[in-house]
Amino acid sequence: MSQVCQITGKRAMVGNNVSHSKRRVKRKFNVNLFRKKFYLPNENRWVVLTVSAHGLRTINKKGVVAAIQEAKEKGLIEKI
C-alpha cells in the first residue's frame, strides 16, 4: 500500500533539496504515518488504520467512528 493517510488523504509531496550554492535536486517529503489499532465500540471489534499525525489529532477530536465515516464519504477508505 502506498504512503497515504486513510483519514486525511495526505500523500508524499515533491520538492527540492537546496544546497548552499543554490543547486536544486528533487526530493520527496514523506508523510508522518503510523499503523494504529482502534476499537469500534458499535461493531465490537478492532480495526487497523494507517494514519498521519494530523489524522490522529482528527480522530482524537471527532472520535474514531465519525472520522472513519467521514473518510468513507470522501472515498479514502473502501472497506474496513
HUZI-V329213 format. One line per field, one symbol per residue. ss: DSSP state (H for helix, E for strand, - for the rest). Layout:
# HUZI-V329213
ss->???
This chain:
# HUZI-V329213
ss->------------EEEEEE-----EEEEEE---EEEEEEEE----EEEEEEEEHHHHHHHHHH-HHHHHHHHHHH------
